[in-house]
Amino acid sequence: MQRSAVNSGFMARALDEARAAAARGEVPVGAVVVREGAVIAAAGNRTLELNDPTAHAEVLALRAAGQAIGSERLIGCDLYVTLEPCTMCAGAISFARLRRLYYGAGDEKGGAVDHNVRFFASAGCHHAPEVYSGIAEAEAAALLRDFFRARR
């Protein structure tokens, strides 16, 4: 949607989580939840490790953030994620009431923010965060490209 001056350290941390996910054999996606300028949760994909199709980086980070602050509502929190969220993750972001979403690489096939269903613009969306795309996009896209290239 739009770009904004952001704390690149938070996206760097998300990229670290994505690299750790790749090292575990998971699709390299990382996510970080930030509140009042501090990281309160971070995660990378763990769908294979946990045999859980919902164990996307965003969902795991949101769960950990909820535990950290003692609430399912993450009001005033921001999410940094290396890949455009899918429909499931966009729904979780909406229900968490995140303030802002910053993401790296767009996902033409599975993304649901700026591609496909455009969840936050749909009538069924209860809350839409501010969205900033293209943050560290080249590095995030390269991680994914290299991961899938090595698997072919």
Secondary structure by P-SEA (a helix, b strand, c coil): cccccccaaaaaaaaaaaaaaaaacccbbbbbbbccccccccccccccccccccccaaaaaaaaaaaaacccccccbbbbbcccccaaaaaaaaaacccbbbbccccccccccccccccccccccccccccccccaaaaaaaaaaaaaaaac
